[in-house]
């Protein structure tokens, strides 16, 4: 299986629109349709202010959703209430007084959902509802992981309560009859994972369970697919690759930091792209020895595409997120890499598969802004996917200069 050849490569072109500049902090961004007008909006925030805003497309008027959050970190969007409007689910209070992951708050790791009633024209705060907690909570995804009757939240801590490199329990929260009351929690896996940084929801790749969601994880162990086997009635794992290990003696980090999977042709999981290791400087792809082989049967090969600078004094590099999507409308996914900085390793790089079997990709820089997270959506309704970025401005990690929230409108010639 081969992706586009160099003869018909479409050079990506994006034009930046600044939504908000001179941000006091920055970390997270998502692109749900908050007000139900069919256009994706934005919501975003940083860790220090504890204020969560949404921005109305197309004029990007800013509205405060909630405040008094203590260090909100990971989030996701889904219709929890069942009223047809996307709610915001956020975890918070990861850190203790030290302000870093090696000092987790043993009473924190809380998860709330913030209710979108659809009355988005007023300035009232949205109502918060408590779901549950797990120490070290850092990422979460809302989906249908074991059934399709009600929403579930997969909670993914970054570190354990006793040691930064200790085993982590991945947990699943499920509501009872009333989603506005605390949800039930069960441990999904507490034997496989250490220091998880990336968690991405994907279609379950197991035969017979494709109607369910699954989670692709980036951790010290590398890349692992965590999925529910409906026939066996339990969660199982598929190991994709071990990640980066050559820097461990220098940095203390190994494995993978963030991850996503891309489609090529008819294969929705043709390759896996990753930044490695935790807050790493390495971009790698995992490709199948036999393209088209199902995920759980495939043998995967790791190919390093780029190394962005040397680790800093904390042992960290600039890489923070991977996003896969079809930006040129050719049926194959490209992937974006978010780099927090500093210059020159700052911005967004765009990778296009040329020969997936050989692991050959073309690359372009499409943004120079500090980028913590990327959200994808067709913001102007022209049929092409755009992307939005928010700067990485977090004390004791990296503080971006001239921090912005921006939309990058896709002007790639999709008819070439």
C-alpha positions as CSV (number, residue, x, y, z in Angstrom):
1,X,0.0,0.0,0.0
2,X,1.4,3.3,-1.0
3,X,0.2,6.8,-0.2
4,X,0.4,9.8,-2.6
5,X,3.6,9.9,-4.7
6,X,5.9,12.9,-5.0
7,X,4.3,13.6,-8.4
8,X,1.0,14.7,-7.0
9,X,2.0,16.1,-3.6
10,X,-0.1,19.0,-2.5
11,X,1.9,21.6,-0.7
12,X,0.0,22.5,2.5
13,X,-0.9,26.1,2.9
14,X,-2.5,27.6,6.1
15,X,-3.3,31.2,7.0
16,X,-3.2,32.2,10.7
17,X,-6.1,34.0,12.4
18,X,-5.3,35.1,15.9
19,X,-8.2,34.4,18.3
20,X,-6.5,35.7,21.5
21,X,-3.0,37.0,22.1
22,X,-1.0,37.9,25.2
23,X,-2.3,34.9,27.0
24,X,-1.5,34.8,30.7
25,X,-1.3,31.0,30.5
26,X,-1.9,28.3,28.0
27,X,-2.2,24.5,27.7
28,X,-5.4,23.0,26.4
29,X,-7.7,23.6,23.4
30,X,-10.7,21.7,21.9
31,X,-13.0,22.4,19.0
32,X,-16.6,21.3,19.7
33,X,-19.7,23.0,18.3
34,X,-20.7,24.7,21.6
35,X,-23.7,26.7,20.3
36,X,-25.1,24.2,17.9
37,X,-24.8,26.3,14.7
38,X,-22.9,23.5,12.9
39,X,-19.6,25.5,13.1
40,X,-16.9,24.3,15.5
41,X,-16.1,26.7,18.2
42,X,-13.1,26.7,20.6
43,X,-12.6,26.2,24.3
44,X,-9.3,26.6,25.9
45,X,-7.4,27.4,29.1
46,X,-4.1,27.2,31.0
47,X,-3.2,25.7,34.3
48,X,-2.6,28.7,36.6
49,X,-5.7,31.0,36.2
50,X,-8.2,28.2,36.7
51,X,-10.5,29.9,34.2
52,X,-12.1,28.0,31.2
53,X,-13.4,30.0,28.3
54,X,-15.2,29.2,25.0
55,X,-14.8,31.3,21.9
56,X,-17.7,31.7,19.5
57,X,-17.1,31.1,15.8
58,X,-16.7,33.2,13.6
59,X,-16.1,36.4,15.6
60,X,-14.4,34.5,18.4
61,X,-16.3,36.4,21.2
62,X,-14.9,35.0,24.5
63,X,-17.3,33.7,27.2
64,X,-16.4,32.4,30.6
65,X,-17.6,28.9,31.2
66,X,-16.2,28.2,34.7
67,X,-13.6,29.6,37.1
68,X,-12.1,28.6,40.4
69,X,-10.7,25.4,39.0
70,X,-7.4,24.6,40.7
71,X,-5.0,23.7,37.9
72,X,-7.2,22.2,35.2
73,X,-5.2,20.0,32.8
74,X,-6.7,17.4,30.5
75,X,-10.2,17.7,29.0
76,X,-12.6,16.3,26.4
77,X,-16.0,17.2,25.0
78,X,-19.2,15.0,24.8
79,X,-22.9,15.2,25.4
80,X,-23.1,13.9,28.9
81,X,-26.6,15.3,29.8
82,X,-28.2,13.9,26.6
83,X,-29.6,17.3,25.5
84,X,-27.7,17.4,22.2
85,X,-25.1,19.9,23.3
86,X,-21.5,19.1,24.0
87,X,-20.5,19.4,27.6
88,X,-16.9,19.9,28.8
89,X,-15.2,17.2,30.9
90,X,-12.0,18.3,32.7
91,X,-9.6,16.9,35.3
92,X,-7.7,19.1,37.7
93,X,-5.5,19.2,40.8
94,X,-2.8,17.0,39.4
95,X,0.1,18.7,41.1
96,X,1.0,19.1,44.7
97,X,3.0,22.1,46.1
98,X,6.0,21.3,44.0
99,X,4.0,22.1,40.8
100,X,5.4,19.2,38.8
101,X,4.4,15.6,38.1
102,X,7.0,14.2,40.6
103,X,4.8,15.8,43.3
104,X,1.2,14.7,42.6
105,X,-1.6,15.9,44.9
106,X,-2.7,12.7,46.7
107,X,-6.2,14.3,47.3
108,X,-6.5,15.6,43.7
109,X,-6.8,14.1,40.3
110,X,-10.5,15.1,40.3
111,X,-12.8,15.0,37.3
112,X,-15.9,17.3,36.7
113,X,-18.2,17.7,33.8
114,X,-19.5,21.2,33.0
115,X,-23.0,21.3,31.7
116,X,-23.9,23.1,28.5
117,X,-27.6,23.7,28.6
118,X,-27.6,25.3,25.1
119,X,-28.3,28.8,26.6
120,X,-25.0,30.1,25.2
121,X,-26.1,33.7,24.7
122,X,-26.1,34.6,28.3
123,X,-23.1,35.1,30.6
124,X,-24.1,32.7,33.3
125,X,-21.5,30.2,34.5
126,X,-22.1,26.6,33.5
127,X,-23.0,24.2,36.3
128,X,-20.3,21.7,37.4
129,X,-20.9,18.1,38.3
130,X,-18.4,15.9,40.1
131,X,-17.5,12.5,38.5
132,X,-14.7,11.1,40.6
133,X,-11.0,11.2,41.2
134,X,-7.7,9.2,40.9
135,X,-4.3,10.6,42.0
136,X,-2.2,11.8,39.1
137,X,-5.2,12.3,36.7
138,X,-3.8,13.9,33.6
139,X,-5.7,12.8,30.5
140,X,-9.3,11.6,30.0
141,X,-11.4,10.5,27.1
142,X,-15.2,10.2,26.9
143,X,-16.6,7.4,24.8
144,X,-18.3,4.0,24.8
145,X,-15.5,1.6,25.8
146,X,-17.5,-1.3,27.1
147,X,-21.1,-0.6,25.9
148,X,-23.1,1.9,23.9
149,X,-26.0,2.8,26.2
150,X,-24.4,5.5,28.3
151,X,-21.2,7.6,28.2
152,X,-18.0,6.4,30.0
153,X,-14.9,8.4,31.0
154,X,-11.6,6.7,30.6
155,X,-9.3,8.3,33.2
156,X,-5.5,8.1,32.6
157,X,-3.2,9.3,35.4
158,X,0.3,10.4,34.4
159,X,2.1,9.2,37.5
160,X,1.3,7.0,40.5
161,X,0.8,8.2,44.0
162,X,4.0,6.8,45.4
163,X,6.6,7.3,42.7
164,X,6.9,9.2,39.4
165,X,7.9,5.9,37.7
166,X,5.5,3.7,39.6
167,X,2.7,1.6,38.2
168,X,-0.5,3.6,37.2
169,X,-4.1,2.4,37.4
170,X,-6.0,3.3,34.3
171,X,-9.6,3.7,35.5
172,X,-13.1,3.8,33.9
173,X,-15.9,5.9,35.3
174,X,-19.5,5.0,34.5
175,X,-22.7,6.9,35.6
176,X,-25.6,5.3,37.4
177,X,-29.1,6.5,36.6
178,X,-28.2,10.2,37.3
179,X,-25.2,11.5,35.5
180,X,-25.2,14.5,37.8
181,X,-24.2,12.3,40.8
182,X,-20.7,10.9,41.3
183,X,-20.0,8.0,38.9
184,X,-18.8,4.5,39.6
185,X,-15.1,3.8,39.2
186,X,-13.4,0.6,38.3
187,X,-9.7,-0.2,37.6
188,X,-9.2,-1.2,34.0
189,X,-5.5,-2.0,34.2
190,X,-2.9,-1.5,37.0
191,X,-0.2,-3.9,35.8
192,X,1.1,-2.5,32.5
193,X,1.7,1.2,32.5
194,X,4.1,3.7,34.0
195,X,4.3,7.5,33.4
196,X,1.5,7.8,30.7
197,X,1.5,11.2,28.9
198,X,-0.6,10.6,25.8
199,X,-4.1,9.0,25.5
200,X,-6.1,9.1,22.3
201,X,-9.5,7.7,21.6
202,X,-9.7,5.5,18.5
203,X,-12.2,2.9,17.1
204,X,-11.7,-0.4,18.8
205,X,-9.6,-2.5,16.4
206,X,-10.6,-5.9,17.7
207,X,-12.9,-8.0,15.4
208,X,-16.4,-8.1,16.9
209,X,-15.7,-5.0,19.0
210,X,-15.4,-2.3,16.3
211,X,-18.6,-0.6,17.5
212,X,-16.8,0.4,20.7
213,X,-14.1,2.9,21.4
214,X,-10.6,2.1,22.6
215,X,-7.6,4.1,23.9
216,X,-4.1,4.4,22.3
217,X,-1.6,5.1,25.1
218,X,1.9,6.6,25.1
219,X,3.8,5.6,28.2
220,X,7.2,4.5,29.5
221,X,6.4,1.1,27.9
222,X,6.1,2.8,24.5
223,X,2.9,2.6,22.5
224,X,0.1,0.3,23.7
225,X,-3.5,-0.1,22.4
226,X,-5.9,-0.7,25.3
227,X,-9.2,-2.2,24.1
228,X,-12.2,-4.0,25.5
229,X,-12.7,-7.5,24.0
230,X,-16.5,-7.9,24.1
231,X,-16.3,-11.6,23.4
232,X,-14.1,-12.2,26.4
233,X,-15.7,-9.5,28.5
234,X,-12.4,-7.9,29.6
235,X,-9.8,-5.3,28.6
236,X,-6.8,-6.5,26.7
237,X,-3.7,-4.8,25.2
238,X,-1.8,-4.8,21.9
239,X,1.8,-3.6,22.2
240,X,2.8,-1.5,19.1
241,X,6.4,-0.6,20.0
242,X,8.9,0.3,22.8
243,X,9.5,3.9,22.0
244,X,12.8,5.9,22.6
245,X,15.4,4.4,25.0
246,X,18.7,5.8,24.0
247,X,18.3,9.0,26.1
248,X,17.4,7.3,29.3
249,X,20.7,7.6,31.1
250,X,20.8,11.3,30.2
251,X,17.2,12.3,30.8
252,X,15.6,9.7,33.0
253,X,12.7,9.3,30.5
254,X,12.0,6.5,28.1
255,X,9.2,5.2,25.9
256,X,6.7,7.5,24.3
257,X,5.1,10.9,25.0
258,X,2.1,11.3,22.7
259,X,0.5,9.2,20.0
260,X,-2.1,9.0,17.3
261,X,-3.0,6.6,14.5
262,X,-3.5,7.5,10.8
263,X,-5.6,6.1,8.0
264,X,-4.1,5.2,4.6
265,X,-6.7,4.1,2.0
266,X,-9.0,1.5,3.5
267,X,-6.9,0.9,6.6
268,X,-8.0,3.2,9.5
269,X,-4.9,2.3,11.5
270,X,-2.3,2.1,8.8
271,X,0.4,3.8,10.9
272,X,1.0,5.1,14.4
273,X,2.8,8.4,14.9
274,X,4.4,9.4,18.2
275,X,6.5,12.0,20.0
276,X,9.1,10.3,22.2
277,X,9.9,10.0,25.1
278,X,7.9,12.1,27.7
279,X,8.0,15.7,26.6
280,X,10.5,14.3,24.0
281,X,12.5,15.6,21.0
282,X,11.9,12.6,18.7
283,X,9.2,12.0,16.1
284,X,8.7,8.4,15.1
285,X,6.2,6.4,13.1
286,X,5.3,2.7,13.5
287,X,4.4,1.0,10.3
288,X,3.1,-2.5,9.6
289,X,5.4,-5.1,7.9
290,X,2.4,-6.1,6.0
291,X,0.1,-3.1,5.2
292,X,-3.5,-3.8,5.8
293,X,-2.9,-6.4,8.6
294,X,-5.3,-6.0,11.5
295,X,-3.8,-4.1,14.5
296,X,-3.8,-7.0,16.8
297,X,-2.1,-9.3,14.3
298,X,0.4,-6.8,12.8
299,X,4.2,-6.7,13.3
300,X,5.2,-3.1,13.6
301,X,8.5,-1.4,12.6
302,X,9.6,1.9,14.3
303,X,11.1,4.5,12.0
304,X,12.6,7.8,13.4
305,X,11.6,10.7,11.2
306,X,13.1,13.7,13.2
307,X,15.0,14.7,16.3
308,X,14.2,18.3,17.3
309,X,17.1,19.6,19.3
310,X,18.7,18.2,22.5
311,X,17.0,17.7,25.8
312,X,17.1,20.7,28.2
313,X,18.3,20.8,31.8
314,X,15.1,19.0,32.9
315,X,15.7,16.2,30.4
316,X,12.8,17.4,28.3
317,X,12.4,18.3,24.6
318,X,9.8,20.3,22.7
319,X,7.3,17.6,21.5
320,X,3.9,17.6,23.1
321,X,1.1,16.3,20.8
322,X,0.3,14.3,17.7
323,X,-2.8,14.8,15.6
324,X,-3.9,12.7,12.5
325,X,-6.4,14.0,10.0
326,X,-7.0,14.2,6.2
327,X,-6.1,17.9,5.5
328,X,-5.8,17.6,1.7
329,X,-9.0,15.5,1.1
330,X,-7.2,12.6,-0.7
331,X,-8.5,9.9,1.7
332,X,-5.1,9.5,3.5
333,X,-4.4,11.0,6.9
334,X,-1.5,13.4,7.4
335,X,-0.2,14.1,10.9
336,X,0.7,17.2,12.8
337,X,3.3,17.5,15.5
338,X,2.9,20.2,18.2
339,X,6.2,21.7,19.5
340,X,6.1,23.9,22.5
341,X,9.5,25.5,22.0
342,X,11.9,27.3,22.3
343,X,12.9,28.4,18.8
344,X,13.8,26.9,16.4
345,X,11.9,23.8,17.8
346,X,8.6,25.6,18.1
347,X,5.3,25.4,16.1
348,X,3.6,22.8,14.1
349,X,5.1,20.4,11.5
350,X,3.0,18.6,8.9
351,X,3.9,15.1,7.7
352,X,2.6,13.5,4.6
353,X,3.0,9.7,3.9
354,X,4.7,9.1,0.6
355,X,5.4,5.4,0.9
356,X,3.8,3.9,4.0
357,X,5.5,0.5,3.7
358,X,9.0,2.2,3.7
359,X,8.0,4.8,6.3
360,X,8.8,7.7,4.0
361,X,7.1,11.0,4.8
362,X,7.4,14.5,3.4
363,X,7.5,17.4,6.0
364,X,6.6,21.1,6.1
365,X,6.5,23.6,8.9
366,X,3.0,25.1,8.9
367,X,3.3,27.3,12.1
368,X,6.0,28.9,14.2
369,X,3.8,29.6,17.2
370,X,4.5,27.8,20.5
371,X,2.1,24.9,20.5
372,X,0.9,22.8,23.4
373,X,-2.2,21.4,21.9
374,X,-3.9,21.2,18.5
375,X,-7.7,21.0,17.7
376,X,-9.0,20.1,14.3
377,X,-12.2,21.3,12.6
378,X,-13.6,22.9,9.4
379,X,-13.9,26.4,11.0
380,X,-15.0,28.3,7.9
381,X,-17.1,25.6,6.3
382,X,-15.2,25.4,3.0
383,X,-14.9,21.6,3.2
384,X,-11.2,21.5,4.2
385,X,-10.0,20.7,7.7
386,X,-8.3,23.6,9.6
387,X,-6.5,23.4,12.9
388,X,-6.2,25.6,16.0
389,X,-3.3,25.9,18.5
390,X,-2.7,27.2,21.9
391,X,0.7,28.1,23.3
392,X,2.4,26.2,26.0
393,X,2.8,28.6,29.0
394,X,3.1,26.5,32.2
395,X,5.4,27.5,35.1
396,X,8.2,25.1,36.0
397,X,8.0,23.5,32.5
398,X,8.1,25.9,29.6
399,X,6.7,29.5,29.4
400,X,6.1,30.6,25.8
401,X,6.7,34.2,24.8
402,X,3.9,36.0,23.0
403,X,1.5,33.2,23.8
404,X,-1.5,33.0,21.5
405,X,-4.7,31.0,20.7
406,X,-4.9,30.8,16.9
407,X,-6.8,29.2,14.0
408,X,-4.9,28.1,10.9
409,X,-7.2,28.1,7.9
410,X,-6.5,25.5,5.3
411,X,-5.8,26.9,1.9
412,X,-4.3,23.8,0.4
413,X,-5.3,23.1,-3.2
414,X,-7.4,20.0,-2.8
415,X,-8.3,19.9,-6.5
416,X,-4.8,19.6,-7.7
